[in-house]
Amino acid sequence: MQSDPTPIHTDALVIGAGPVGLFQVFQLGLQGIHAQVVDVQDQAGGQCIELYPDKPLYDIPGLPYSTGRDLTQRLLEQVAPFNPAFHFSQQVSQLSRQTGGRWLVGTSTQQFLTRTLFVAAGVGAFVPKELKVDGLAAFAGSQLFYRLNPAERFKGMQVVVVGGEESAVNNAIALAEGTYQVTGVTLVHRRDVLQASPEALERLAQLRASGRITFITGQITGIETQGERLTAVAITTPADQTLNVVLDALLVNQGISPKLGPVAQWGLAMARKQLSVDPATFATSEAGIYAVGDINSYPGKKKLIVCGFHEATLAAFAAAAYLNPQASGVLQYTTSSALLQQRLGVKTATSPPAG
């Protein structure tokens, strides 16, 4: 992915596309504020998608039962009228105040010039767990990958997938039966027990039986190279045998772990590795920057999704007043406000009065 040096100008930038970040986008939309969204993952959902996509949630208002995946989809549908711009697979690393009060925010590939910034990064950026093998890191981005997308880059390759959980199994299946025309797929896990849905395990068994996926129990303990190319990995089995497996690409899916990351270096007031906020506005120690969800800290804080929704609501109202101090600030309701209904797309500006 090439870097774009031209900053995207916006009134609001939301860091994090988890449930609270998505609801932040919704509340900003109701205030007439369009948002750009950045997330280190390659899709929306945050912890709900990465850690418990199919586990039950029982404490979301109005939903007696939901899964993380379903909640994410409902929130994406809710923000759709406001057409937010998503920038996935990017981690915000730079933050600096500019003349005029705007904030220059940078990732490795994009810059944003924003009037307000909302940190909804949960417990931190979820980053892939690295495979620690001597010399392997040198091939990151060329032959070593931690995400499937874009899957087209694996066309014509012999791919080794490492991991035993849902993402590893699903990625191995996608490569084997997709339109990517890989030469072969080998799935490697330290144990012969895999943690995935019954449907995925059944499909994997079918692909193994047909020879489209090879499964090896063991751990990668070494690599082979030729010139500047990674050519093979050495796999040590439970029987203490060493197998050399030829490859063109290595896809590691060993799970993810949260890291606070660059947020800690931005000079914002913190308490116990969380951003300190004013619970009336969820403003941080810097004007124009707000923090919502698990990333923040204040007296009485509870790390619940529903509490994050409350925080996002108050932060949006505070940002609206910050961006337009002359506004009346009169509270409007979606049940009766023609303006809010127009923003939601349920009522047009020229709709005739009811009656």
Phi and psi in degrees as a GROMACS rama.xvg file:
@    title "Ramachandran Plot"
@    xaxis  label "Phi"
@    yaxis  label "Psi"
@TYPE xy
-85.0871  151.841  GLN-2
-82.201  139.483  SER-3
-106.858  110.839  ASP-4
-75.0444  -12.1137  PRO-5
-83.4836  117.775  THR-6
-66.4715  144.243  PRO-7
-87.0282  122.089  ILE-8
-86.6159  131.881  HIS-9
-153.202  157.274  THR-10
-82.6764  -25.4089  ASP-11
-146.198  135.339  ALA-12
-124.354  125.977  LEU-13
-107.344  124.326  VAL-14
-96.9099  109.329  ILE-15
115.642  123.419  GLY-16
-112.434  32.0128  ALA-17
-77.773  -173.964  GLY-18
-55.0638  -43.9015  PRO-19
-69.3936  -40.2981  VAL-20
-62.6224  -39.8846  GLY-21
-67.1745  -40.4805  LEU-22
-69.1934  -29.3989  PHE-23
-61.5385  -42.4732  GLN-24
-59.6606  -42.033  VAL-25
-62.7475  -48.0009  PHE-26
-66.3644  -35.6775  GLN-27
-64.7541  -39.3805  LEU-28
-60.8779  -40.8265  GLY-29
-61.3228  -29.8417  LEU-30
-84.2997  2.74347  GLN-31
79.1311  22.5614  GLY-32
-111.2  116.1  ILE-33
-79.9763  142.331  HIS-34
-123.03  143.702  ALA-35
-96.9459  147.875  GLN-36
-130.775  132.361  VAL-37
-119.989  136.008  VAL-38
-145.21  142.167  ASP-39
-72.1737  -22.9834  VAL-40
-79.8801  170.197  GLN-41
-95.0997  10.8342  ASP-42
-159.05  165.156  GLN-43
-77.6156  159.479  ALA-44
128.635  -23.8087  GLY-45
55.3121  -136.3  GLY-46
-59.5327  -33.8748  GLN-47
-58.7394  -36.7693  CYS-48
-88.8654  -39.8075  ILE-49
-76.9159  -33.71  GLU-50
-110.734  -34.4568  LEU-51
-145.984  61.6916  TYR-52
-62.4062  -31.0869  PRO-53
-116.929  8.70475  ASP-54
-85.7304  152.395  LYS-55
-78.4924  142.56  PRO-56
-117.24  129.338  LEU-57
-116.505  1.09579  TYR-58
-120.117  28.2096  ASP-59
-93.9775  124.408  ILE-60
-53.865  132.886  PRO-61
80.2445  -5.34582  GLY-62
-123.93  95.7142  LEU-63
-55.6736  -28.9919  PRO-64
-149.14  137.561  TYR-65
-155.809  156.666  SER-66
-102.809  165.324  THR-67
-59.6892  -37.8742  GLY-68
-67.2633  -42.2862  ARG-69
-67.4555  -41.8521  ASP-70
-61.5609  -42.6556  LEU-71
-60.3786  -44.5973  THR-72
-64.1175  -39.481  GLN-73
-64.8687  -40.2176  ARG-74
-68.6887  -37.4671  LEU-75
-64.144  -38.8933  LEU-76
-65.2533  -36.5012  GLU-77
-68.2214  -36.3614  GLN-78
-85.9368  -10.4497  VAL-79
-53.2842  -39.1372  ALA-80
-60.2008  -22.6256  PRO-81
-94.623  -1.96978  PHE-82
47.6775  55.8219  ASN-83
-67.6615  151.828  PRO-84
-97.9674  119.775  ALA-85
-98.32  139.392  PHE-86
-127.77  95.0701  HIS-87
-90.8934  167.492  PHE-88
57.1679  35.7342  SER-89
-134.703  135.913  GLN-90
-112.997  127.406  GLN-91
-69.4323  126.704  VAL-92
-121.599  -21.554  SER-93
-126.48  141.776  GLN-94
-147.805  125.817  LEU-95
-150.766  141.274  SER-96
-79.8466  138.331  ARG-97
-108.552  166.83  GLN-98
-58.5351  133.606  THR-99
95.2555  -1.19733  GLY-100
91.7556  -5.08369  GLY-101
-73.2628  162.631  ARG-102
-114.044  130.679  TRP-103
-95.1687  117.891  LEU-104
-117.847  131.013  VAL-105
-128.637  141.277  GLY-106
-110.234  -172.164  THR-107
-72.2763  -15.9772  SER-108
-127.261  -10.5848  THR-109
-149.252  149.484  GLN-110
-120  150.228  GLN-111
-129.794  138.837  PHE-112
-113.624  105.161  LEU-113
-123.259  148.742  THR-114
-83.6341  -31.3494  ARG-115
-134.803  151.33  THR-116
-132.468  132.578  LEU-117
-119.817  115.145  PHE-118
-93.0073  108.301  VAL-119
-123.623  49.9246  ALA-120
-89.2377  12.2011  ALA-121
60.336  -135.123  GLY-122
-85.3322  8.17184  VAL-123
129.407  176.108  GLY-124
-73.04  130.443  ALA-125
-82.2386  112.814  PHE-126
-114.876  147.989  VAL-127
-63.9748  144.312  PRO-128
-73.8672  125.773  LYS-129
-78.0966  151.571  GLU-130
-90.9118  115.115  LEU-131
-91.9876  98.2678  LYS-132
-137.163  133.415  VAL-133
-53.0308  126.447  ASP-134
85.731  -10.1057  GLY-135
-73.386  -35.5225  LEU-136
-58.4737  -25.1375  ALA-137
-64.0798  -17.1902  ALA-138
-101.745  7.81324  PHE-139
-60.4483  128.944  ALA-140
88.4825  -17.2095  GLY-141
-108.973  -45.9935  SER-142
-132.504  -15.0787  GLN-143
-106.024  123.281  LEU-144
-133.535  152.339  PHE-145
-116.014  -0.232098  TYR-146
-136.443  147.355  ARG-147
-71.2499  -44.6944  LEU-148
-74.3103  141.064  ASN-149
-78.0266  126.822  PRO-150
-65.681  -21.1877  ALA-151
-62.0556  -21.5011  GLU-152
-68.7976  -14.7683  ARG-153
-91.5688  5.83005  PHE-154
-58.1877  130.065  LYS-155
76.3801  9.84383  GLY-156
-105.797  154.241  MET-157
-90.7626  113.212  GLN-158
-111.993  132.589  VAL-159
-106.665  124.508  VAL-160
-106.696  130.658  VAL-161
-112.133  127.668  VAL-162
142.226  160.916  GLY-163
-130.63  12.0344  GLY-164
-105.968  -174.226  GLU-165
-51.317  -47.6067  GLU-166
-64.6268  -41.6189  SER-167
-64.5368  -45.1482  ALA-168
-64.3308  -46.9951  VAL-169
-64.2807  -38.6833  ASN-170
-68.1078  -39.1845  ASN-171
-62.0331  -42.3014  ALA-172
-64.1863  -44.8244  ILE-173
-60.6396  -40.7404  ALA-174
-67.9548  -38.6079  LEU-175
-73.0468  -34.9886  ALA-176
-114.885  4.5226  GLU-177
-82.9554  -171.551  GLY-178
-93.7111  17.4035  THR-179
-83.8887  -11.6722  TYR-180
55.734  49.1618  GLN-181
-73.7453  155.368  VAL-182
-75.3332  -36.5196  THR-183
-172.23  158.825  GLY-184
-131.109  129.105  VAL-185
-121.18  126.486  THR-186
-103.887  127.592  LEU-187
-121.027  129.595  VAL-188
-145.293  148.761  HIS-189
-67.4708  -21.3033  ARG-190
-125.962  163.041  ARG-191
-90.5272  9.90821  ASP-192
-106.488  123.49  VAL-193
-110.427  142.805  LEU-194
-104.61  97.848  GLN-195
-154.612  171.499  ALA-196
-64.9172  153.308  SER-197
-55.6905  -37.2803  PRO-198
-64.8269  -42.3049  GLU-199
-67.4338  -40.5696  ALA-200
-66.4091  -36.8882  LEU-201
-65.6479  -42.9133  GLU-202
-66.0006  -39.0234  ARG-203
-61.0826  -43.0713  LEU-204
-60.7107  -39.3749  ALA-205
-64.4209  -42.5716  GLN-206
-70.279  -32.1024  LEU-207
-67.7407  -41.9125  ARG-208
-64.2503  -32.7547  ALA-209
-85.5381  -5.40277  SER-210
85.6144  6.79662  GLY-211
-83.068  -19.5423  ARG-212
-131.837  133.634  ILE-213
-104.959  131.38  THR-214
-110.783  132.661  PHE-215
-127.636  129.182  ILE-216
-89.0653  120.593  THR-217
161.515  -174.516  GLY-218
-129.525  142.69  GLN-219
-75.1641  121.686  ILE-220
-118.51  -5.78628  THR-221
-166.471  170.265  GLY-222
-132.996  159.965  ILE-223
-121.985  139.913  GLU-224
-131.176  158.639  THR-225
-138.426  110.722  GLN-226
65.7988  -124.386  GLY-227
-103.183  19.3146  GLU-228
-111.6  140.832  ARG-229
-83.2382  122.505  LEU-230
-111.554  -25.4715  THR-231
-162.532  161.636  ALA-232
-121.888  147.652  VAL-233
-96.9413  124.814  ALA-234
-113.817  123.185  ILE-235
-94.9789  123.342  THR-236
-88.9967  167.047  THR-237
-59.9836  -22.9919  PRO-238
-86.2544  9.70758  ALA-239
66.2129  28.5941  ASP-240
-94.5869  155.075  GLN-241
-115.714  122.804  THR-242
-111.135  132.714  LEU-243
-100.489  118.14  ASN-244
-112.756  120.385  VAL-245
-71.8556  142.379  VAL-246
-151.947  163.732  LEU-247
-110.386  -27.3965  ASP-248
-148.393  148.114  ALA-249
-121.246  120.3  LEU-250
-110.751  112.847  LEU-251
-102.165  120.659  VAL-252
-128.773  71.3515  ASN-253
-98.5814  17.9961  GLN-254
98.5001  -178.377  GLY-255
-130.793  161.826  ILE-256
-141.703  143.818  SER-257
-80.3446  139.11  PRO-258
-134.845  133.388  LYS-259
-60.849  -36.412  LEU-260
66.8871  -148.383  GLY-261
-63.3064  -17.6684  PRO-262
-53.4148  -36.8472  VAL-263
-67.3466  -15.6266  ALA-264
-100.915  7.64537  GLN-265
-89.8638  -1.05953  TRP-266
80.0609  12.0693  GLY-267
-82.9869  144.87  LEU-268
-61.3987  135.148  ALA-269
-133.698  157.503  MET-270
-143.495  121.824  ALA-271
53.3687  46.7075  ARG-272
63.2513  24.4713  LYS-273
-129.87  155.256  GLN-274
-78.5784  128.111  LEU-275
-77.0748  134.47  SER-276
-135.309  160.883  VAL-277
-85.1741  116.099  ASP-278
-67.0573  -6.45647  PRO-279
-83.9404  -27.61  ALA-280
-131.527  -15.7955  THR-281
61.397  27.2918  PHE-282
-77.6938  143.575  ALA-283
-86.0158  -166.488  THR-284
-74.4893  -7.06522  SER-285
-114.653  131.524  GLU-286
-59.9916  132.68  ALA-287
90.9529  -4.25054  GLY-288
-114.26  128.528  ILE-289
-123.388  153.899  TYR-290
-132.758  129.32  ALA-291
-134.142  152.322  VAL-292
86.6987  -159.822  GLY-293
-65.1929  -13.1102  ASP-294
-75.6362  -15.5019  ILE-295
-104.934  169.088  ASN-296
-143.52  134.697  SER-297
-161.977  161.76  TYR-298
-56.893  129.187  PRO-299
85.5745  6.0356  GLY-300
-56.7152  133.955  LYS-301
-125.352  129.584  LYS-302
-85.8181  75.8277  LYS-303
-127.932  147.672  LEU-304
-59.2499  -42.5952  ILE-305
-62.4135  -34.7329  VAL-306
-67.9637  -36.7624  CYS-307
-63.1185  -35.604  GLY-308
-62.7296  -42.3841  PHE-309
-61.271  -44.7875  HIS-310
-62.5112  -42.2451  GLU-311
-63.1371  -36.1747  ALA-312
-64.3778  -49.9831  THR-313
-67.0381  -35.4164  LEU-314
-64.4217  -37.7755  ALA-315
-66.0113  -42.7976  ALA-316
-62.4385  -41.8527  PHE-317
-64.7765  -40.6685  ALA-318
-66.0919  -38.9986  ALA-319
-61.1605  -41.457  ALA-320
-68.521  -34.0844  ALA-321
-68.2818  -41.173  TYR-322
-75.465  -32.1374  LEU-323
-136.247  78.1714  ASN-324
-61.5915  -20.5179  PRO-325
-84.7172  -7.94558  GLN-326
-66.0728  153.298  ALA-327
-67.4469  -32.7822  SER-328
74.1524  13.9084  GLY-329
-65.7504  129.463  VAL-330
-70.3459  129.108  LEU-331
-117.583  155.62  GLN-332
-120.167  140.922  TYR-333
-66.1138  -21.8341  THR-334
-71.0624  -25.7741  THR-335
-130.866  -13.938  SER-336
-82.6239  118.143  SER-337
-64.6146  -34.074  ALA-338
-65.442  -47.3679  LEU-339
-65.3337  -38.7802  LEU-340
-67.3525  -33.7431  GLN-341
-66.0348  -42.8  GLN-342
-63.5325  -32.8231  ARG-343
-79.8211  -10.2326  LEU-344
81.3306  11.8153  GLY-345
-96.0635  -7.81919  VAL-346
-148.745  130.054  LYS-347
-88.7278  163.601  THR-348
-64.111  -22.9975  ALA-349
-104.89  10.8055  THR-350
-63.3439  134.738  SER-351
-70.4556  154.502  PRO-352
-65.2524  148.615  PRO-353
-73.4065  148.871  ALA-354
